[in-house]
Amino acid sequence: MRKVLVYLYPEALPYNHPEPMEISVELPAGYSSPILFRIDSRENNIAEEWKRLGSHPYPGRSEITYLKSRNDLSSAPESEVTISTTPEGKTAARFLLECPGAALLEF
């Protein structure tokens, strides 16, 4: 299995690109079904979960239990990755990524 890590990070902070950007990763011949893992404001982001809970400096036991349950890296639905052919005739996986954000694509 091969893996590619992609990140979008703004050069000037604070900055948030208003819309997710389309990312294209060229796939080698004989690739297997891509699996996408994203870390952004909505997915796999325990810091954002903590902020939604009120950013308490000392979370209670129930909050800690909840945060632990949300601290697993989960994959995006298969429908979030589109396989297409580039103008050069290569096969590519395409998906959306927020800025700032990071994605791991396994194939």
Summary of the structure (lengths in Angstrom):
residues: 107
radius of gyration: 16.5
end to end distance: 5.7
largest distance: 54.9
contacts: 253
relative contact order: 0.38
helix: 18%
strand: 32%
